Amino acid sequence: MSKPTTIKDAIKKWEDKHPNESISEALEVGFQFQWPPIEKMDNSLSALTKCRKLSLSTNMIEKIAGISGMKNLKILSLGRNYIKSFSGLEGVADTLEELWISYNLIEKVKGVAVLKKLKVLYIGNNMIKDWGEFVKLQELPALEDLLFVGNPLYDSMEESAWRVDALKRLPNLKKLDGEPVVRDDAE
């Protein structure tokens, strides 16, 4: 079996593909679908100083790490990995506006509260089972677009009841599970 791709390897592959660009100047960087997959995020990511959108989806990453130096990061895509928690996001808490983290292994949303600017959270198809975890999303003052389908909590309810209950708990949402929120929904 081959060794996992490292972030350094992924940066080198990116630079080989974009010979006239420097990764430190790139606004959008995609390391998705690496083969062999990336298993660890590390401080090599701090080379992406201007990056506003980073995609690491469809790898085998278990922990969020190494992004503290990414002072311009607005969109982080980590879907289809093995991530279990939100720890590691503190360093981008002041800039991150969108977190795409569907199809992971998240059961608890502890640590999400640091993301004061987060507007979009795609957290579908994870392992969130109860309202106690869901209500922690109230700690995100800017949250307006939430994708939550495919979590055990969502799957345990009828869709219309889910929507009403979710909107009662998160009254500032403008979009839930891909559908615009019409204020009668929450009544």
BAFI-514577 format. One record per residue (C-alpha): x negated, y, z negated; residue number from 1. Coordinates in steps of 0.02 Angstrom, whole numbers, padded with zeros to 5 digits. Layout:
BAFI-514577
+--------+--------+--------+-----+
:     px :     py :     pz : num :
+--------+--------+--------+-----+
:      X :      Y :      Z : NUM :
...
+--------+--------+--------+-----+
end
This chain:
BAFI-514577
+--------+--------+--------+-----+
:     px :     py :     pz : num :
+--------+--------+--------+-----+
:  00000 :  00000 :  00000 :   1 :
: -00067 :  00173 :  00042 :   2 :
: -00100 :  00308 : -00086 :   3 :
:  00030 :  00447 : -00107 :   4 :
:  00006 :  00610 : -00012 :   5 :
: -00062 :  00745 : -00127 :   6 :
: -00013 :  00928 : -00117 :   7 :
: -00190 :  00962 : -00053 :   8 :
: -00162 :  00834 :  00087 :   9 :
:  00007 :  00912 :  00129 :  10 :
: -00072 :  01086 :  00136 :  11 :
: -00208 :  01021 :  00252 :  12 :
: -00078 :  00938 :  00366 :  13 :
:  00021 :  01102 :  00368 :  14 :
: -00133 :  01202 :  00413 :  15 :
: -00178 :  01078 :  00551 :  16 :
: -00004 :  01102 :  00623 :  17 :
: -00012 :  01293 :  00609 :  18 :
: -00193 :  01332 :  00660 :  19 :
: -00162 :  01519 :  00678 :  20 :
: -00081 :  01542 :  00508 :  21 :
: -00146 :  01541 :  00331 :  22 :
: -00038 :  01449 :  00206 :  23 :
: -00065 :  01589 :  00081 :  24 :
:  00026 :  01707 :  00203 :  25 :
:  00168 :  01588 :  00249 :  26 :
:  00343 :  01638 :  00191 :  27 :
:  00418 :  01465 :  00219 :  28 :
:  00329 :  01301 :  00187 :  29 :
:  00400 :  01127 :  00211 :  30 :
:  00320 :  00972 :  00137 :  31 :
:  00475 :  00865 :  00154 :  32 :
:  00471 :  00685 :  00220 :  33 :
:  00284 :  00664 :  00189 :  34 :
:  00217 :  00492 :  00228 :  35 :
:  00158 :  00421 :  00115 :  36 :
:  00273 :  00523 :  00002 :  37 :
:  00212 :  00654 : -00121 :  38 :
:  00226 :  00592 : -00300 :  39 :
:  00155 :  00741 : -00396 :  40 :
:  00171 :  00929 : -00382 :  41 :
:  00013 :  01015 : -00443 :  42 :
: -00077 :  01182 : -00455 :  43 :
: -00132 :  01171 : -00273 :  44 :
:  00040 :  01249 : -00242 :  45 :
: -00026 :  01413 : -00313 :  46 :
: -00112 :  01438 : -00143 :  47 :
:  00062 :  01477 : -00074 :  48 :
:  00057 :  01655 : -00141 :  49 :
:  00181 :  01735 : -00018 :  50 :
:  00295 :  01583 :  00000 :  51 :
:  00480 :  01624 : -00024 :  52 :
:  00551 :  01454 :  00024 :  53 :
:  00467 :  01290 : -00021 :  54 :
:  00538 :  01121 :  00027 :  55 :
:  00475 :  00963 : -00055 :  56 :
:  00632 :  00861 : -00025 :  57 :
:  00632 :  00675 :  00018 :  58 :
:  00473 :  00628 : -00074 :  59 :
:  00446 :  00532 : -00237 :  60 :
:  00417 :  00677 : -00356 :  61 :
:  00462 :  00646 : -00539 :  62 :
:  00416 :  00813 : -00618 :  63 :
:  00422 :  00995 : -00567 :  64 :
:  00247 :  01068 : -00589 :  65 :
:  00117 :  01184 : -00517 :  66 :
:  00232 :  01323 : -00457 :  67 :
:  00194 :  01456 : -00588 :  68 :
:  00080 :  01550 : -00468 :  69 :
:  00217 :  01564 : -00336 :  70 :
:  00273 :  01739 : -00382 :  71 :
:  00381 :  01764 : -00226 :  72 :
:  00475 :  01599 : -00228 :  73 :
:  00662 :  01623 : -00199 :  74 :
:  00717 :  01453 : -00132 :  75 :
:  00654 :  01285 : -00196 :  76 :
:  00715 :  01127 : -00113 :  77 :
:  00682 :  00967 : -00211 :  78 :
:  00826 :  00856 : -00153 :  79 :
:  00802 :  00668 : -00138 :  80 :
:  00663 :  00643 : -00265 :  81 :
:  00653 :  00563 : -00439 :  82 :
:  00664 :  00722 : -00542 :  83 :
:  00742 :  00701 : -00714 :  84 :
:  00734 :  00877 : -00789 :  85 :
:  00722 :  01063 : -00757 :  86 :
:  00560 :  01086 : -00853 :  87 :
:  00422 :  01161 : -00747 :  88 :
:  00529 :  01302 : -00675 :  89 :
:  00484 :  01431 : -00808 :  90 :
:  00347 :  01509 : -00700 :  91 :
:  00471 :  01554 : -00561 :  92 :
:  00615 :  01602 : -00676 :  93 :
:  00603 :  01785 : -00626 :  94 :
:  00615 :  01758 : -00438 :  95 :
:  00706 :  01594 : -00403 :  96 :
:  00878 :  01623 : -00326 :  97 :
:  00916 :  01452 : -00252 :  98 :
:  00877 :  01278 : -00318 :  99 :
:  00923 :  01130 : -00210 : 100 :
:  00902 :  00978 : -00320 : 101 :
:  01037 :  00856 : -00262 : 102 :
:  01002 :  00668 : -00257 : 103 :
:  00888 :  00660 : -00408 : 104 :
:  00902 :  00580 : -00580 : 105 :
:  00956 :  00730 : -00684 : 106 :
:  01068 :  00691 : -00833 : 107 :
:  01035 :  00845 : -00940 : 108 :
:  01028 :  01026 : -00883 : 109 :
:  00919 :  01081 : -01030 : 110 :
:  00796 :  01214 : -00975 : 111 :
:  00905 :  01284 : -00837 : 112 :
:  00943 :  01441 : -00940 : 113 :
:  00774 :  01520 : -00896 : 114 :
:  00833 :  01544 : -00716 : 115 :
:  00918 :  01712 : -00744 : 116 :
:  00920 :  01757 : -00558 : 117 :
:  00984 :  01588 : -00495 : 118 :
:  01132 :  01614 : -00378 : 119 :
:  01140 :  01445 : -00292 : 120 :
:  01124 :  01275 : -00377 : 121 :
:  01148 :  01119 : -00273 : 122 :
:  01146 :  00980 : -00402 : 123 :
:  01260 :  00852 : -00320 : 124 :
:  01230 :  00665 : -00335 : 125 :
:  01136 :  00669 : -00499 : 126 :
:  01180 :  00585 : -00665 : 127 :
:  01274 :  00722 : -00760 : 128 :
:  01412 :  00634 : -00857 : 129 :
:  01493 :  00759 : -00975 : 130 :
:  01563 :  00934 : -00994 : 131 :
:  01438 :  00968 : -01134 : 132 :
:  01300 :  00971 : -01004 : 133 :
:  01406 :  01059 : -00873 : 134 :
:  01444 :  01207 : -00987 : 135 :
:  01258 :  01242 : -01006 : 136 :
:  01272 :  01312 : -00829 : 137 :
:  01362 :  01460 : -00911 : 138 :
:  01186 :  01514 : -00964 : 139 :
:  01154 :  01562 : -00781 : 140 :
:  01224 :  01739 : -00769 : 141 :
:  01200 :  01756 : -00580 : 142 :
:  01265 :  01583 : -00529 : 143 :
:  01394 :  01599 : -00390 : 144 :
:  01375 :  01443 : -00282 : 145 :
:  01376 :  01270 : -00362 : 146 :
:  01375 :  01100 : -00277 : 147 :
:  01414 :  00964 : -00404 : 148 :
:  01498 :  00821 : -00306 : 149 :
:  01436 :  00646 : -00337 : 150 :
:  01394 :  00667 : -00522 : 151 :
:  01481 :  00544 : -00641 : 152 :
:  01577 :  00690 : -00720 : 153 :
:  01645 :  00741 : -00549 : 154 :
:  01681 :  00561 : -00498 : 155 :
:  01778 :  00527 : -00659 : 156 :
:  01914 :  00654 : -00613 : 157 :
:  02037 :  00691 : -00478 : 158 :
:  01966 :  00826 : -00363 : 159 :
:  02098 :  00959 : -00397 : 160 :
:  02086 :  00935 : -00587 : 161 :
:  01897 :  00941 : -00576 : 162 :
:  01903 :  01104 : -00481 : 163 :
:  02022 :  01189 : -00605 : 164 :
:  01921 :  01131 : -00756 : 165 :
:  01754 :  01178 : -00678 : 166 :
:  01814 :  01353 : -00630 : 167 :
:  01884 :  01382 : -00805 : 168 :
:  01712 :  01346 : -00874 : 169 :
:  01618 :  01444 : -00739 : 170 :
:  01734 :  01590 : -00696 : 171 :
:  01600 :  01687 : -00598 : 172 :
:  01581 :  01557 : -00461 : 173 :
:  01618 :  01615 : -00283 : 174 :
:  01592 :  01443 : -00207 : 175 :
:  01616 :  01270 : -00283 : 176 :
:  01568 :  01110 : -00192 : 177 :
:  01559 :  01201 : -00026 : 178 :
:  01732 :  01279 : -00041 : 179 :
:  01756 :  01466 : -00070 : 180 :
:  01839 :  01505 : -00235 : 181 :
:  02007 :  01590 : -00219 : 182 :
:  02048 :  01663 : -00389 : 183 :
:  02216 :  01569 : -00398 : 184 :
:  02110 :  01410 : -00408 : 185 :
:  02062 :  01452 : -00586 : 186 :
:  02235 :  01504 : -00646 : 187 :
+--------+--------+--------+-----+
end
